[in-house]
Amino acid sequence: MGIKTLSRRFITRSLWGKKSRDPHEGVFLQGPHSRWKEFQQLVRIFLETLRGFRALHFTGPCVTVFGSARFTEGHPYYHLTRQVGSKLAKVGFTVITGGGPGLMEAANRGAKEAGGRSLGCNITLPKEQKPNPYLDKWVEFRYFFIRKLMLAKYSYAFIAMPGGFGTADEFFEIATLLQTGKIEDFPLVLMGKEYWAPLLGLFKDSMLKRGAIDTLDLDLFIVTDSPEEAVSYIKKNTIQQFGLTYRAAPKPNALLLERGD
């Protein structure tokens, strides 16, 4: 019985955020539909984007922390990520994650315990899946690409903890935006030198050697095992770079039905 319970828990954790009870995005990606259905999709996309803007407008300067849902409490990576969340909160950043278990929970937990703000964003989850308990605010999105947009738009820096396809995808998206100049000088950090060593080998021994990337592309991010170094790097390259100051957050406008919670 215990083995079956553990197995079910592992399956739930490993699939967290990878499926949704809302079918609209799957339908949207199936190819052309009737003009009316395409128009309906456009309206949904617009309204969801607007809802995301309104929900996150008053969150303050954020740092997004990516990471696997599979490394739970007791794992060294969980402890490391919890430290990262705490140190980010102590210098005034809002910590934002996918809102799930594992390393997402660790980052939110660290921020919450340090007295900082802790947010979560993900796709609409199946009923059996719930966000972690260390969130001040949780925002759900029907469309995965809108969720990724929000994580990028409202963050001044990005940290990729050890993770799988999802974490790698999020890291590569931010790296590509930096490489192409769509976003400029936003700090990007890979945490875990040993974990990411094979990926760095791919960059240097294959991509760089064959001319697929330039030497300067490897300067778009840093790799470290130290939460102190990561947060110091972010603080140095955001507060002065973007003119961030310690002041009260803007207040919601009641006429626009805005809420600051």
N, C-alpha and C positions, 0 to 999 in steps of 0.2 A: 504493500500500500504506500509506504514511504517513498519507494523508488518511483512509483507511478506519479505521485504528487510532485516530486522533484522534476520529473520529466515534463509534466504539464507546465510547471512554472518556467522551465527552461525554454520550452517552445513559445510560451507567451512572451517571454523576454526577448527571445531571438527574433520574433516577428513584430516586435513593437514598432508601430509607426509605418510598417511596410504594407499595410492594407487599410482600407477605409470602408465605413458603412455607407458612404456616399458614392454612387456610381458615376457621377457626372464627369469626372476627369477621365475615367476610362472610356466613356462614350465620346468625349471630346477628341481623344487621341485615336479614335478608330478610323479617321479619314473623313472625307466630305459627307455632309448630310444635306437635308433640304435647307433652302435659304432661311425658312422660318426657324428651324432648329438651330442653325448657326447663329442667327440673330439672338435667340434666347440664350445661347451660350455666351455671346458677347456681353449681354446685359448682366448675366451672373458674374462674369469675370470682372466687369467694371465695378459692380456693387461690392464684390468681395475685396477688390483692391482698395476701394474707398473705405470699407470697414476696417481693413488693416491699417491704413493711414490714420484713421481716427483713433483706433485702439492704441497705437504705439507712439502717437505724436508727443505725449507728455511723459515718456519713459525716462528722459534724460540720456546723456551719452552712454551708449551701450558697448559692451564687448561680447561678441558671440563666441561661445565655446562649443566646438563640435566634439563628438566622441561616441564610442560604442555603448549600446544598451546592455551588453553582455558582461561587462566587468563590474561586478557588484561589490557591496560593502565587504571589506576584508581583503580585497585585492589591492596590491600596491598602486595600481593605476587609479583606483578609486580615491585612495588617500592623497595621491599627487594632485588629482583634479580638484578635490575638496580644498586643498591648500591654494590652488590657483584661484578658485572662486572667492575664497576669503580675502586674499591679497588684492584682487581686483576691487572688491567692495570697499576695502579700507582706503583706497586712494580715490574713491568717489564714483566708480563706474557701476552702472547697472549690468548685471550678468544675465545674458539671454541664451537659452539653449532650445533644443527640440522638446524639452519638457518631460522627457521620458525617464526610465530607470537607468541604472548603470552610471556611466560617467556624466551623463546629463544631470542626473539627480545629484551627483557629487558636487558639480559646479554650482548648482542652485543651492544646495545645502550649505556649502562653504560661504556663499554670499549672504544667505539668510542668517547664519549663525554669527557673521561678522557685523550684522546690523545694516546690510546693504539691500538694494532692491533686486528681486529675482523674478525673471520672466520666462515663460515657455511658449513656443510656437510650433505647431505641427498641423498635419492634415487631420481631418475629422476622423476620430478613432472609432473602431468597433466598440460596442457596448462593454465588452469584457476587458477593455484596456483603459487605464486611467492615468492621468498625469501624475508626476511625483508630488509628494506632500510639501515641498519646500518652495512653492511658487506664490508670489504675491499676485500674479496675474497670469492667466492662461488664455491664449488666443488660438482658436481652431480655424483652419482653412480647408476649403473643399479642394482647391487646386494646389498641387505640389509646387508648381513653379511660382505661384504667388507667395507661398510660404518662404521659398528661397529668396525671393525678392525682398521680403520684409527683413529677413535676417541680414541681408547685405545693406539695405538702405539705412537702417537705423543703428548700425554699428560703426565704430571708429577703429576697431581692430578685431582680429580674428585669431583664435587659438584652436588648432587641431590636435586633440589628444589622440591616443591610440584608438583605432577603430577599423571598421570594415569598408565595404563598398560605399556606403552612404557618407561616411566621414571623408574618404578619399575623393568622392565626387564633390563634396562641399569645398574641400581644400583646393582642388583643381579649378573649380569655378572661380573662386576668389583670386587664385594665382593667374588665371587667364584674364580676368578683368584688370588686374594690375599690369600684366604683360602688354595688354592692348591699350592701356591708358584710359580705360573707361572709369576706373577709380585710380587716384594717384596718392602714393605715399602712405597708404593705410598699412599699419603693421600687420604682418602675417607670421604666425609662430607655429612651428611643429614641435610638440612636446614629446620627448622620448627618443633619445638618440639611437638606442639599440633597436627599438621597435621599427623606426622609420629608415634604418640603415639600408635595407635592400632597395627601398624606393629612391634614396639618394644615390645609390649605386647605379640604378637605372638612369637617373638624370645625367650623371657624370660619364659613365662608361658606355652608354648607348646613345641617348638623345644628344648630349653635347658633342660627343666624338663624331657623330654622323651629321651634325649640323642642324638638327631639328630644333634646338634651342641655342641661345647665345650665353656666353659666360655671365653677362649682366643679369640674365634671367634667374641665375642662382642667388642673386642678391635681393630678390624680391621677398625673401623670407629668412628667418633664422631658425636654427634647430638647437634645442636646449633641454636639459633635464631639470633646470632650476626654476621654480616658480618665481623666485626673487628676480632672476635675470629676465624672465619673460615679462613680468609686470613692469619692471624698470624700463625695459625697451619700449613697451607700449606707452608708458607715461611720458617718456622722453620724446616720443615721436607722434604724440597726439595733442597733449595739453598746449605745447608751444606751436606745433604745426597748424592746428585748427583753432587756436585761440580759445580753448576751453577754459572756463573760469568756475570757481566755486560760488554759486549764487542760487537763489531760489528758482525753481522751475517755473516756466510760464503757466498762467492759470487758464483753465478751460473757459470757453466763451459760452455762457448759458444760451445766448441767442442762436448759436449753432448746435445746441443740444449736445455739447461736448461734455465728456466726463474725464476726470483726471485720475481715476482709480486704476 
